[in-house]
């Protein structure tokens, strides 16, 4: 039995753990024609040991789902770094950054996500020092190439304490592998409230367009959800070249985020993912703390949901560096994708992916295609967002509170 077995219950999450655990190196990870990472099996090398399926979400008939009763017992906080200098460098309240540095000081090796401009992709990387973990700062709204980092985890799990940062699908896979090895207790997992991951075709086309606009072939840094216009109001991508912000996306109409939130070009497994809607495999889950309480905040606030004693002790160790308030999962989840199932129009999805593959089409063409097939309600929302951009911040804040 191997990763290609027809008995799979679900679609692939692109976590890549199957390739990392394969002792025969029979599985290669590469993008498929739709722009998602997939395992490709060399049947001549495969010995059908079945290990790849044992760590795979596709084959798990017993994915643990957190009950409503247990959800309400989870320890939840808002948190914002007291240091404004650090807040400027992170996406929300800075908790992930502080956790990584605390863990490295305790002797853990951290695995987190960076952006590699040479290969035009997000990657899971291994950080052994505090300075190396700086590259984990900021959100990456694209799928991560995680094979190399997970291979390091597989090779060294018996002798090394790992702290792993990733999406719920990454954390699930690491949990399955380390549980098989009976080494789960040696490691700490921090995952994110997840909406889903878009096709890399979206990012590739978006990045090519930026490089044409700024006339640069290489970026020093890519900042998803930058705070250059403040936190909590706009989804903005900033590109830095030679220390200068060479590109700032328009908050009025950003094609990348329009397609991301359309839910039509997310990974196949994202539509009905069980893992974003359970807290059973992580120690801490982080996200932006959206909602009424922080409508006035322009710096960034993290939501911190703690699910284990390990997670509690870790957060307690950094808590003094933050302004914190108690909360609950009800307040956090109302603005997250936890428990949600998406229902993309499959015919429209295929047409959008075809357009993304077409070199003669740009992202605006794909966005226009999507909205051309939507009803009046969604078109009205789009118009309101455009109008909102031209209104003073204090007025938009008031309108949000009223709504």
C-alpha positions as a Markdown table, in Angstrom:
| # | Residue | x | y | z |
|---|---|---|---|---|
| 1 | Unk | 0.0 | 0.0 | 0.0 |
| 2 | Unk | 1.4 | 3.4 | -1.0 |
| 3 | Unk | 0.4 | 7.1 | -1.4 |
| 4 | Unk | -1.2 | 6.3 | -4.8 |
| 5 | Unk | -3.6 | 3.7 | -3.3 |
| 6 | Unk | -7.2 | 4.1 | -4.5 |
| 7 | Unk | -8.6 | 3.7 | -1.0 |
| 8 | Unk | -7.8 | 7.3 | -0.1 |
| 9 | Unk | -10.7 | 9.0 | 1.7 |
| 10 | Unk | -9.8 | 12.6 | 0.9 |
| 11 | Unk | -7.8 | 14.9 | -1.3 |
| 12 | Unk | -4.1 | 15.7 | -0.7 |
| 13 | Unk | -3.2 | 18.6 | 1.6 |
| 14 | Unk | 0.3 | 19.1 | 0.1 |
| 15 | Unk | 1.9 | 18.6 | 3.5 |
| 16 | Unk | 4.7 | 16.5 | 1.9 |
| 17 | Unk | 5.4 | 14.3 | 4.9 |
| 18 | Unk | 4.8 | 11.2 | 2.8 |
| 19 | Unk | 8.0 | 11.9 | 0.8 |
| 20 | Unk | 10.0 | 12.8 | 4.0 |
| 21 | Unk | 9.3 | 9.5 | 5.7 |
| 22 | Unk | 10.0 | 7.3 | 2.7 |
| 23 | Unk | 13.2 | 5.5 | 3.4 |
| 24 | Unk | 13.6 | 4.5 | -0.3 |
| 25 | Unk | 13.3 | 8.0 | -1.6 |
| 26 | Unk | 10.5 | 6.7 | -3.8 |
| 27 | Unk | 8.4 | 9.8 | -3.6 |
| 28 | Unk | 9.2 | 13.1 | -5.3 |
| 29 | Unk | 7.3 | 16.4 | -4.5 |
| 30 | Unk | 6.5 | 18.8 | -7.3 |
| 31 | Unk | 3.8 | 21.1 | -8.5 |
| 32 | Unk | 1.0 | 19.6 | -10.5 |
| 33 | Unk | -0.6 | 21.4 | -13.5 |
| 34 | Unk | -3.0 | 23.2 | -11.2 |
| 35 | Unk | -0.2 | 24.7 | -9.1 |
| 36 | Unk | -0.4 | 22.5 | -6.0 |
| 37 | Unk | 2.4 | 20.4 | -4.4 |
| 38 | Unk | 1.8 | 16.7 | -5.0 |
| 39 | Unk | 3.7 | 13.4 | -4.3 |
| 40 | Unk | 4.9 | 11.5 | -7.4 |
| 41 | Unk | 5.7 | 7.9 | -6.9 |
| 42 | Unk | 8.6 | 5.9 | -8.5 |
| 43 | Unk | 7.1 | 2.5 | -8.4 |
| 44 | Unk | 10.5 | 0.8 | -9.2 |
| 45 | Unk | 11.8 | 2.1 | -5.8 |
| 46 | Unk | 8.6 | 1.6 | -3.8 |
| 47 | Unk | 8.5 | -1.5 | -1.5 |
| 48 | Unk | 4.9 | -0.9 | -0.4 |
| 49 | Unk | 5.9 | -0.6 | 3.3 |
| 50 | Unk | 2.8 | 1.6 | 3.8 |
| 51 | Unk | 4.6 | 4.2 | 6.0 |
| 52 | Unk | 3.6 | 7.1 | 3.7 |
| 53 | Unk | -0.1 | 6.3 | 4.2 |
| 54 | Unk | 0.3 | 6.0 | 8.0 |
| 55 | Unk | 1.2 | 9.7 | 8.2 |
| 56 | Unk | -1.3 | 10.8 | 5.6 |
| 57 | Unk | -4.5 | 12.7 | 6.2 |
| 58 | Unk | -6.0 | 11.1 | 3.0 |
| 59 | Unk | -6.1 | 7.7 | 4.6 |
| 60 | Unk | -7.0 | 8.5 | 8.2 |
| 61 | Unk | -10.4 | 7.1 | 9.0 |
| 62 | Unk | -10.3 | 8.5 | 12.5 |
| 63 | Unk | -9.4 | 12.2 | 12.3 |
| 64 | Unk | -10.0 | 13.6 | 15.8 |
| 65 | Unk | -12.4 | 16.5 | 15.9 |
| 66 | Unk | -12.6 | 18.7 | 19.0 |
| 67 | Unk | -16.1 | 18.6 | 20.6 |
| 68 | Unk | -18.0 | 21.8 | 21.3 |
| 69 | Unk | -17.7 | 21.1 | 25.0 |
| 70 | Unk | -13.9 | 20.8 | 24.8 |
| 71 | Unk | -13.7 | 23.9 | 22.5 |
| 72 | Unk | -15.2 | 26.0 | 25.2 |
| 73 | Unk | -12.6 | 24.8 | 27.7 |
| 74 | Unk | -9.6 | 26.0 | 25.6 |
| 75 | Unk | -7.5 | 28.7 | 27.2 |
| 76 | Unk | -7.6 | 31.8 | 24.9 |
| 77 | Unk | -5.9 | 35.2 | 25.0 |
| 78 | Unk | -5.3 | 38.2 | 23.0 |
| 79 | Unk | -1.7 | 39.3 | 22.9 |
| 80 | Unk | 0.3 | 42.3 | 21.5 |
| 81 | Unk | 4.0 | 42.7 | 21.8 |
| 82 | Unk | 4.9 | 45.7 | 24.0 |
| 83 | Unk | 7.8 | 46.5 | 21.6 |
| 84 | Unk | 6.6 | 48.7 | 18.8 |
| 85 | Unk | 9.8 | 48.1 | 16.9 |
| 86 | Unk | 9.0 | 44.4 | 16.7 |
| 87 | Unk | 5.3 | 44.9 | 16.0 |
| 88 | Unk | 6.3 | 46.7 | 12.8 |
| 89 | Unk | 8.2 | 43.6 | 11.6 |
| 90 | Unk | 5.5 | 41.0 | 12.2 |
| 91 | Unk | 2.0 | 40.4 | 10.8 |
| 92 | Unk | -0.2 | 40.5 | 13.9 |
| 93 | Unk | 0.7 | 40.7 | 17.6 |
| 94 | Unk | 4.1 | 39.0 | 17.3 |
| 95 | Unk | 3.5 | 35.9 | 19.4 |
| 96 | Unk | 5.0 | 33.4 | 16.9 |
| 97 | Unk | 8.2 | 35.4 | 16.7 |
| 98 | Unk | 8.6 | 35.4 | 20.5 |
| 99 | Unk | 7.7 | 31.7 | 20.8 |
| 100 | Unk | 10.4 | 30.8 | 18.2 |
| 101 | Unk | 13.1 | 32.7 | 20.1 |
| 102 | Unk | 12.1 | 31.3 | 23.5 |
| 103 | Unk | 12.1 | 27.8 | 22.1 |
| 104 | Unk | 15.6 | 28.2 | 20.5 |
| 105 | Unk | 16.9 | 29.5 | 23.8 |
| 106 | Unk | 15.5 | 26.3 | 25.4 |
| 107 | Unk | 17.5 | 24.1 | 23.0 |
| 108 | Unk | 14.8 | 23.4 | 20.5 |
| 109 | Unk | 15.4 | 23.4 | 16.7 |
| 110 | Unk | 12.7 | 25.4 | 15.1 |
| 111 | Unk | 11.0 | 24.7 | 11.7 |
| 112 | Unk | 9.1 | 27.6 | 10.2 |
| 113 | Unk | 8.3 | 29.2 | 6.9 |
| 114 | Unk | 10.5 | 31.7 | 4.9 |
| 115 | Unk | 10.2 | 33.1 | 1.4 |
| 116 | Unk | 12.8 | 32.1 | -1.2 |
| 117 | Unk | 12.9 | 34.6 | -4.0 |
| 118 | Unk | 15.4 | 32.5 | -6.0 |
| 119 | Unk | 12.8 | 29.7 | -6.3 |
| 120 | Unk | 9.8 | 32.0 | -6.1 |
| 121 | Unk | 8.2 | 30.1 | -3.3 |
| 122 | Unk | 7.6 | 29.8 | 0.5 |
| 123 | Unk | 9.7 | 27.1 | 2.2 |
| 124 | Unk | 9.8 | 25.5 | 5.6 |
| 125 | Unk | 13.3 | 26.0 | 6.9 |
| 126 | Unk | 15.2 | 24.9 | 9.9 |
| 127 | Unk | 16.4 | 27.5 | 12.4 |
| 128 | Unk | 19.2 | 26.7 | 14.9 |
| 129 | Unk | 19.8 | 30.3 | 16.1 |
| 130 | Unk | 17.6 | 33.2 | 17.2 |
| 131 | Unk | 18.8 | 35.3 | 14.2 |
| 132 | Unk | 17.9 | 32.5 | 11.8 |
| 133 | Unk | 14.3 | 32.6 | 13.1 |
| 134 | Unk | 13.9 | 36.2 | 12.0 |
| 135 | Unk | 13.1 | 34.9 | 8.5 |
| 136 | Unk | 10.0 | 33.3 | 9.9 |
| 137 | Unk | 8.4 | 36.7 | 10.5 |
| 138 | Unk | 5.3 | 37.6 | 8.6 |
| 139 | Unk | 2.5 | 35.7 | 6.9 |
| 140 | Unk | 3.0 | 33.7 | 3.7 |
| 141 | Unk | -0.3 | 33.3 | 2.0 |
| 142 | Unk | 0.9 | 30.5 | -0.4 |
| 143 | Unk | 1.7 | 26.8 | 0.0 |
| 144 | Unk | 5.1 | 26.0 | 1.5 |
| 145 | Unk | 7.6 | 23.6 | 0.1 |
| 146 | Unk | 8.2 | 21.6 | 3.3 |
| 147 | Unk | 9.9 | 18.4 | 2.1 |
| 148 | Unk | 13.5 | 19.3 | 3.0 |
| 149 | Unk | 12.7 | 20.5 | 6.5 |
| 150 | Unk | 10.5 | 17.5 | 7.2 |
| 151 | Unk | 13.3 | 15.2 | 6.0 |
| 152 | Unk | 15.5 | 16.9 | 8.6 |
| 153 | Unk | 12.9 | 16.2 | 11.2 |
| 154 | Unk | 12.6 | 12.5 | 10.2 |
| 155 | Unk | 16.4 | 12.0 | 10.3 |
| 156 | Unk | 17.0 | 13.7 | 13.6 |
| 157 | Unk | 13.8 | 13.2 | 15.7 |
| 158 | Unk | 15.4 | 10.6 | 18.0 |
| 159 | Unk | 18.1 | 13.0 | 19.1 |
| 160 | Unk | 16.7 | 16.5 | 18.7 |
| 161 | Unk | 13.9 | 18.5 | 20.2 |
| 162 | Unk | 11.9 | 20.2 | 17.4 |
| 163 | Unk | 9.4 | 23.0 | 17.5 |
| 164 | Unk | 7.3 | 23.1 | 14.4 |
| 165 | Unk | 5.4 | 26.1 | 13.0 |
| 166 | Unk | 2.9 | 25.4 | 10.2 |
| 167 | Unk | -0.6 | 25.1 | 9.0 |
| 168 | Unk | -2.9 | 22.5 | 10.7 |
| 169 | Unk | -2.1 | 20.0 | 7.9 |
| 170 | Unk | 1.6 | 20.3 | 8.5 |
| 171 | Unk | 1.2 | 19.8 | 12.2 |
| 172 | Unk | -1.2 | 16.9 | 11.8 |
| 173 | Unk | 1.4 | 15.1 | 9.6 |
| 174 | Unk | 4.2 | 15.8 | 12.1 |
| 175 | Unk | 2.0 | 14.6 | 14.9 |
| 176 | Unk | 1.3 | 11.3 | 13.1 |
| 177 | Unk | 5.0 | 10.7 | 12.3 |
| 178 | Unk | 6.3 | 11.5 | 15.8 |
| 179 | Unk | 3.4 | 9.5 | 17.4 |
| 180 | Unk | 4.5 | 6.5 | 15.4 |
| 181 | Unk | 8.0 | 7.0 | 16.7 |
| 182 | Unk | 6.7 | 7.6 | 20.2 |
| 183 | Unk | 8.5 | 11.0 | 20.3 |
| 184 | Unk | 5.6 | 13.4 | 20.2 |
| 185 | Unk | 6.2 | 14.5 | 23.8 |
| 186 | Unk | 9.7 | 15.7 | 22.8 |
| 187 | Unk | 8.3 | 18.3 | 20.4 |
| 188 | Unk | 6.1 | 21.4 | 20.4 |
| 189 | Unk | 3.7 | 22.3 | 17.7 |
| 190 | Unk | 2.4 | 25.8 | 16.8 |
| 191 | Unk | -0.1 | 26.0 | 14.0 |
| 192 | Unk | -2.4 | 28.8 | 12.6 |
| 193 | Unk | -6.1 | 29.5 | 12.1 |
| 194 | Unk | -6.2 | 28.6 | 8.4 |
| 195 | Unk | -8.4 | 29.7 | 5.6 |
| 196 | Unk | -6.7 | 27.6 | 2.9 |
| 197 | Unk | -3.9 | 27.8 | 0.4 |
| 198 | Unk | -4.3 | 29.1 | -3.2 |
| 199 | Unk | -2.8 | 27.6 | -6.3 |
| 200 | Unk | 0.8 | 28.7 | -6.9 |
| 201 | Unk | -0.3 | 29.7 | -10.4 |
| 202 | Unk | -1.9 | 32.7 | -8.7 |
| 203 | Unk | 1.3 | 33.8 | -6.9 |
| 204 | Unk | 3.5 | 33.1 | -9.9 |
| 205 | Unk | 1.4 | 35.3 | -12.2 |
| 206 | Unk | 1.1 | 38.0 | -9.5 |
| 207 | Unk | 4.9 | 38.0 | -8.9 |
| 208 | Unk | 5.6 | 38.2 | -12.6 |
| 209 | Unk | 3.4 | 41.3 | -12.8 |
| 210 | Unk | 5.1 | 43.0 | -9.9 |
| 211 | Unk | 8.6 | 42.4 | -11.5 |
| 212 | Unk | 7.4 | 44.0 | -14.7 |
| 213 | Unk | 6.1 | 47.0 | -12.8 |
| 214 | Unk | 9.2 | 47.6 | -10.6 |
| 215 | Unk | 11.6 | 46.5 | -13.3 |
| 216 | Unk | 13.5 | 44.2 | -10.9 |
| 217 | Unk | 14.3 | 40.6 | -11.3 |
| 218 | Unk | 15.0 | 39.9 | -7.7 |
| 219 | Unk | 13.3 | 40.9 | -4.4 |
| 220 | Unk | 15.0 | 41.3 | -1.1 |
| 221 | Unk | 11.8 | 40.7 | 0.8 |
| 222 | Unk | 8.1 | 39.9 | 0.2 |
| 223 | Unk | 5.7 | 41.0 | 3.0 |
| 224 | Unk | 2.3 | 39.5 | 2.8 |
| 225 | Unk | -0.3 | 41.4 | 4.9 |
| 226 | Unk | 2.1 | 44.2 | 5.5 |
| 227 | Unk | 1.3 | 46.9 | 8.1 |
| 228 | Unk | 2.5 | 49.7 | 5.9 |
| 229 | Unk | -1.1 | 51.0 | 5.9 |
| 230 | Unk | -1.9 | 49.8 | 9.4 |
| 231 | Unk | -3.2 | 46.5 | 10.7 |
| 232 | Unk | -6.8 | 45.3 | 10.4 |
| 233 | Unk | -8.0 | 47.3 | 7.5 |
| 234 | Unk | -6.3 | 46.2 | 4.3 |
| 235 | Unk | -4.7 | 43.2 | 2.7 |
| 236 | Unk | -1.5 | 44.5 | 1.2 |
| 237 | Unk | 1.6 | 42.9 | -0.4 |
| 238 | Unk | 4.9 | 44.9 | -0.1 |
| 239 | Unk | 8.0 | 44.1 | -2.0 |
| 240 | Unk | 11.4 | 45.4 | -0.8 |
| 241 | Unk | 14.3 | 45.9 | -3.2 |
| 242 | Unk | 17.6 | 47.4 | -2.0 |
| 243 | Unk | 16.0 | 48.4 | 1.3 |
| 244 | Unk | 13.3 | 50.4 | -0.4 |
| 245 | Unk | 9.6 | 49.5 | -0.7 |
| 246 | Unk | 9.5 | 49.1 | -4.4 |
| 247 | Unk | 5.9 | 47.8 | -4.7 |
| 248 | Unk | 2.9 | 48.3 | -2.5 |
| 249 | Unk | -0.3 | 46.6 | -3.7 |
| 250 | Unk | -3.5 | 48.5 | -4.0 |
| 251 | Unk | -5.9 | 47.9 | -1.0 |
| 252 | Unk | -8.8 | 48.9 | -3.2 |
| 253 | Unk | -8.5 | 45.9 | -5.5 |
| 254 | Unk | -5.7 | 43.4 | -5.0 |
| 255 | Unk | -6.0 | 40.5 | -7.4 |
| 256 | Unk | -4.0 | 38.1 | -5.3 |
| 257 | Unk | -6.2 | 38.4 | -2.3 |
| 258 | Unk | -9.4 | 38.7 | -4.4 |
| 259 | Unk | -8.7 | 35.2 | -5.8 |
| 260 | Unk | -7.5 | 33.9 | -2.4 |
| 261 | Unk | -10.8 | 34.8 | -0.7 |
| 262 | Unk | -12.9 | 33.7 | -3.7 |
| 263 | Unk | -12.3 | 30.1 | -2.3 |
| 264 | Unk | -12.3 | 28.9 | -6.0 |
| 265 | Unk | -8.6 | 28.4 | -6.5 |
| 266 | Unk | -7.7 | 26.9 | -3.1 |
| 267 | Unk | -6.1 | 23.4 | -2.8 |
| 268 | Unk | -8.6 | 20.6 | -3.3 |
| 269 | Unk | -8.4 | 19.5 | 0.3 |
| 270 | Unk | -9.2 | 23.0 | 1.6 |
| 271 | Unk | -12.9 | 23.0 | 0.7 |
| 272 | Unk | -13.9 | 20.6 | 3.5 |
| 273 | Unk | -10.7 | 20.3 | 5.5 |
| 274 | Unk | -11.2 | 18.7 | 9.0 |
| 275 | Unk | -7.8 | 19.8 | 10.2 |
| 276 | Unk | -8.5 | 23.6 | 10.3 |
| 277 | Unk | -11.6 | 22.7 | 12.4 |
| 278 | Unk | -10.0 | 20.7 | 15.1 |
| 279 | Unk | -7.5 | 21.5 | 17.9 |
| 280 | Unk | -6.5 | 17.9 | 18.7 |
| 281 | Unk | -3.0 | 17.9 | 17.1 |
| 282 | Unk | -1.4 | 21.2 | 18.2 |
| 283 | Unk | -0.1 | 22.8 | 21.4 |
| 284 | Unk | -0.9 | 26.4 | 20.4 |
| 285 | Unk | -2.9 | 27.8 | 17.6 |
| 286 | Unk | -2.3 | 31.4 | 16.5 |
| 287 | Unk | -4.1 | 33.9 | 14.3 |
| 288 | Unk | -5.1 | 37.5 | 13.9 |
| 289 | Unk | -7.6 | 38.6 | 16.6 |
| 290 | Unk | -10.3 | 40.1 | 14.5 |
| 291 | Unk | -13.6 | 41.5 | 15.9 |
| 292 | Unk | -15.1 | 44.4 | 17.8 |
| 293 | Unk | -12.7 | 44.5 | 20.6 |
| 294 | Unk | -9.7 | 45.6 | 18.5 |
| 295 | Unk | -11.4 | 47.6 | 15.8 |
| 296 | Unk | -9.4 | 50.7 | 16.9 |
| 297 | Unk | -6.1 | 48.9 | 16.9 |
| 298 | Unk | -3.6 | 49.7 | 14.1 |
| 299 | Unk | -0.6 | 47.8 | 15.4 |
| 300 | Unk | -1.7 | 44.2 | 15.4 |
| 301 | Unk | -3.2 | 41.7 | 17.9 |
| 302 | Unk | -2.7 | 37.9 | 18.0 |
| 303 | Unk | -5.3 | 35.4 | 19.1 |
| 304 | Unk | -3.6 | 32.6 | 21.2 |
| 305 | Unk | -5.5 | 29.4 | 21.7 |
| 306 | Unk | -3.6 | 27.0 | 24.1 |
| 307 | Unk | -4.5 | 23.3 | 24.0 |
| 308 | Unk | -1.9 | 21.5 | 26.1 |
| 309 | Unk | 0.1 | 21.9 | 29.3 |
| 310 | Unk | 3.3 | 22.2 | 27.1 |
| 311 | Unk | 1.7 | 25.1 | 25.3 |
| 312 | Unk | 0.6 | 26.8 | 28.5 |
| 313 | Unk | 4.0 | 26.7 | 30.0 |
| 314 | Unk | 5.6 | 28.0 | 26.9 |
| 315 | Unk | 3.1 | 30.9 | 26.6 |
| 316 | Unk | 3.5 | 31.7 | 30.3 |
| 317 | Unk | 7.3 | 32.1 | 29.6 |
| 318 | Unk | 6.8 | 34.9 | 27.1 |
| 319 | Unk | 3.6 | 36.5 | 28.4 |
| 320 | Unk | 5.5 | 39.3 | 30.2 |
| 321 | Unk | 6.6 | 40.7 | 26.9 |
| 322 | Unk | 3.0 | 41.2 | 25.8 |
| 323 | Unk | -0.1 | 43.1 | 26.6 |
| 324 | Unk | -2.6 | 40.3 | 27.1 |
| 325 | Unk | -6.3 | 39.9 | 27.8 |
| 326 | Unk | -8.4 | 36.8 | 28.5 |
| 327 | Unk | -10.8 | 35.7 | 25.8 |
| 328 | Unk | -12.6 | 32.5 | 24.6 |
| 329 | Unk | -12.9 | 30.5 | 21.4 |
| 330 | Unk | -16.4 | 31.9 | 20.7 |
| 331 | Unk | -15.0 | 35.4 | 20.3 |
| 332 | Unk | -12.1 | 34.3 | 18.1 |
| 333 | Unk | -13.8 | 31.8 | 15.8 |
| 334 | Unk | -16.6 | 34.1 | 14.7 |
| 335 | Unk | -13.9 | 35.8 | 12.4 |
| 336 | Unk | -12.1 | 32.6 | 11.4 |
| 337 | Unk | -12.7 | 29.8 | 8.9 |
| 338 | Unk | -12.9 | 27.2 | 11.7 |
| 339 | Unk | -15.8 | 24.8 | 11.0 |
| 340 | Unk | -16.5 | 26.3 | 7.5 |
| 341 | Unk | -17.0 | 24.3 | 4.4 |
| 342 | Unk | -16.5 | 26.0 | 1.0 |
| 343 | Unk | -18.7 | 25.2 | -2.0 |
| 344 | Unk | -16.8 | 26.4 | -5.1 |
| 345 | Unk | -18.5 | 26.1 | -8.5 |
| 346 | Unk | -16.4 | 23.3 | -10.0 |
| 347 | Unk | -16.9 | 24.4 | -13.6 |
| 348 | Unk | -16.0 | 28.0 | -12.7 |
| 349 | Unk | -13.0 | 26.7 | -10.7 |
| 350 | Unk | -11.7 | 24.8 | -13.8 |
| 351 | Unk | -12.1 | 27.9 | -16.0 |
| 352 | Unk | -10.2 | 30.0 | -13.5 |
| 353 | Unk | -7.4 | 27.5 | -13.3 |
| 354 | Unk | -7.3 | 27.3 | -17.1 |
| 355 | Unk | -7.0 | 31.1 | -17.3 |
| 356 | Unk | -4.2 | 31.1 | -14.7 |
| 357 | Unk | -2.3 | 28.7 | -16.9 |
| 358 | Unk | -2.8 | 30.9 | -20.0 |
| 359 | Unk | 0.2 | 33.2 | -20.6 |
| 360 | Unk | -2.1 | 35.6 | -22.5 |
| 361 | Unk | -4.3 | 36.1 | -19.4 |
| 362 | Unk | -3.4 | 38.4 | -16.4 |
| 363 | Unk | -4.8 | 38.1 | -12.9 |
| 364 | Unk | -7.4 | 40.9 | -13.5 |
| 365 | Unk | -8.8 | 38.7 | -16.3 |
| 366 | Unk | -9.2 | 35.8 | -13.8 |
| 367 | Unk | -10.8 | 38.1 | -11.1 |
| 368 | Unk | -13.2 | 39.5 | -13.7 |
| 369 | Unk | -14.1 | 36.0 | -14.8 |
| 370 | Unk | -14.9 | 35.1 | -11.1 |
| 371 | Unk | -17.1 | 38.2 | -10.5 |
| 372 | Unk | -18.9 | 37.9 | -13.8 |
| 373 | Unk | -20.3 | 34.6 | -12.5 |
| 374 | Unk | -21.4 | 36.0 | -9.1 |
| 375 | Unk | -24.8 | 37.3 | -8.0 |
| 376 | Unk | -25.8 | 40.8 | -7.0 |
| 377 | Unk | -24.9 | 40.3 | -3.3 |
| 378 | Unk | -21.3 | 39.6 | -3.9 |
| 379 | Unk | -21.0 | 42.3 | -6.5 |
| 380 | Unk | -22.5 | 44.8 | -4.0 |
| 381 | Unk | -20.0 | 43.7 | -1.3 |
| 382 | Unk | -17.2 | 44.4 | -3.8 |
| 383 | Unk | -18.6 | 47.8 | -4.5 |
| 384 | Unk | -18.9 | 48.6 | -0.8 |
| 385 | Unk | -15.3 | 47.6 | -0.2 |
| 386 | Unk | -14.1 | 49.9 | -3.0 |
| 387 | Unk | -16.2 | 52.8 | -1.5 |
| 388 | Unk | -14.8 | 52.0 | 2.0 |
| 389 | Unk | -11.3 | 52.6 | 0.7 |
| 390 | Unk | -12.1 | 56.3 | 0.0 |
| 391 | Unk | -13.7 | 56.9 | 3.4 |
| 392 | Unk | -11.7 | 58.3 | 6.4 |
| 393 | Unk | -10.5 | 55.5 | 8.8 |
| 394 | Unk | -12.5 | 56.8 | 11.7 |
| 395 | Unk | -15.7 | 56.6 | 9.7 |
| 396 | Unk | -15.0 | 53.1 | 8.4 |
| 397 | Unk | -14.2 | 52.0 | 12.0 |
| 398 | Unk | -17.6 | 53.4 | 13.1 |
| 399 | Unk | -19.4 | 51.7 | 10.2 |
| 400 | Unk | -17.7 | 48.3 | 11.0 |
| 401 | Unk | -18.8 | 48.6 | 14.6 |
| 402 | Unk | -22.4 | 49.3 | 13.6 |
| 403 | Unk | -22.4 | 46.4 | 11.2 |
